[in-house]
Amino acid sequence: MIELEGVPELIDPVMVAAFEGWNDAGDAASAAVAHLDREWKGQVFAALDAEDYYDFQVNRPTVFLDGGVRKITWPTTRLSVVRVGDADGKGHPRDLVLVRGVEPSMRWRSFCNELLGFAHELGVEMVVVLGALLGDTPHTRPVPVSAVTSDADLAARLDLEESRYEGPTGIVGILQEACTHAGVPAVSLWAAVPHYVSQPPNPKASLALINRLEDLLGVRIPLGELSEDARAWQLGVDQLAAEDSEVAEYVQSLEEARDTAELPEASGEAIAREFERYLRRRDPQAGPGVATEGGLADGRDGGYLRDPAGGRTRPARPVSKEPRDAGSADGTEPASTGTTDAEGGTAPSTTPADTAAPDASPAPDAADTPDLSDGPDAAGAEKPADGPADKDTGTGR
């Protein structure tokens, strides 16, 4: 039974979820939701019982000292609520329900049903699930972000890509399909992380996801220090790549393939979307954390609800070459553009958050991919602090 004592009646609530693990390359998706929670000071109101869904030998609890007292943090999924002021530019607020946790080890159907129970009780109008996968994309270009749905009507109404993926999937795909069967509109946003620098954090990919979420919901999201973190991350990778001629040559080949694919896609729509985002953020009436009007220049609102038809991270240390098997095999991903993951599934076609087009470069052979560091690879990387000790980082293990 779901008890929601202390939770006020929500206004036009949207659920935004991300899960650490297979569908979270570079921790980009979970870091994006953590950013929203931090910037808007989310209030946790519920947590799923860890005993029901997690294998503690896979996702181990962590021990920490609090005032000299030893305490344990268990891997779980927590729900918090944030209120975004002035969501439509007319003083009307909107609430977001943030779901952040670890991909469960078992009982996925029960897990999704429990989250949908919360969504029903809270009156959630749409679910947006964030994910990140490894792809053939250069770190020097805008991060490609795809927006896909299994709902044909929603795809047509919001100009999204309808999923055609077939193959292994993660909790992102399962939750989206559960929403579809329950009649809850659901969209997944996927960021493509360079496979040759997959170790977390990746603030540039998190920033791209937040920009695309901002476009989808038509709200202004405060960026805080995320833009600066993204620039520092890219600078750090640039410096490491410049020290190795083989790496520099490989990155250049990815850039050429990406630019060639983008050339015929000189999209006025992408430019218009970026301009709308700029106008939202420069609104003098909007202070930090206050959403502004996400409408189009002709007065039409870009937010889905108004459709007329209905702390700071540091630069990541790049890691060694790995076959790209991260979270790209997901039931909600778009159709292939020629990139195949290590599981045999096809990674989604990607459209960047701003002006980039799908990456049509062929998948590199692992033996031909340059090594940017001698550190641990993504599959063996562990996340300290609030993350589970043994979680994977989106390498499709």
Buried (B, 14 or more C-beta within 10 A) or exposed (E): EEEEEEBEEBEBBBBBBBBBBBBBBBBBBBBBBBBBBBBBEBBEBBEBEBEEBBEBEBBBBBEEEEEEEEEEBBBBBBBBBBBBBBBBBEEEBBBBBBBBBBBBBEEBEEBBEBBBEBBEEBEBBBBBBBBBBBBBBBBBBBBBBBBBBBBEEBBEBBEBBBBBBEBBBBBBBBBBBBBBEBEBBBBBBBBBBBBBBBBBBBBBBBBBBBBBBBBBBBBBBBBBBBEEBBBBBBEBBBEBBEEBEEBBEBBEBBBEBBEEBBEEEEBEEBEEBBEBBEBBBEBEEBEEBBBBBBBEEEEEBBBBBBEEEEEEBEBBBBBBBBBBBBBBBBBBBBBBBBBBBBBEBBBBBBBBBBBBBBBBBEBBEEEEBBBBBEBEBBBBBEBEEEBBBBBBBBBBE
